[in-house]
Amino acid sequence: MNHYSSSRWRLALRVLAAVFFVVAGCNHFRDPKFYRNIIPRSLPDPAALVAISGVCEIAGGIGLLVRPLRGLAGWGLITLLICVFPANVYMAVSSDPRVRGDFPSWILWLRLPLQAVIIAWVWFVSARDRSGEKKP
């Protein structure tokens, strides 16, 4: 694959990631009750955590599209994905239908390793592309 087509793929995946995170972040405000329900009971102030994580997803998604912010946005999103992982585990292991929602168990369990794939995706689209730099 030549540099041009590689750059186009990276750009397409970056835009897709940006849209993914902005939409996900907006969903925190569209349906906050869903997100409050999946926060482990041991964590404080679920409403604040839902709002903060929603804002971070929106900001991170937009940041992926702004070259000077891209690296910081990527690391911020990766950190956020790691921080919300306990909520994903809580959702998968809970027997409470308010926590599990209408999702089949297999989807909730598949979501756990998928988090690593999403982290790799964010890293790939936010990492500095050095392939086009001139060599000294």
Order of alpha helices (4+ residues) and beta strands (2+ residues): alpha-alpha-alpha-alpha-alpha-alpha-alpha
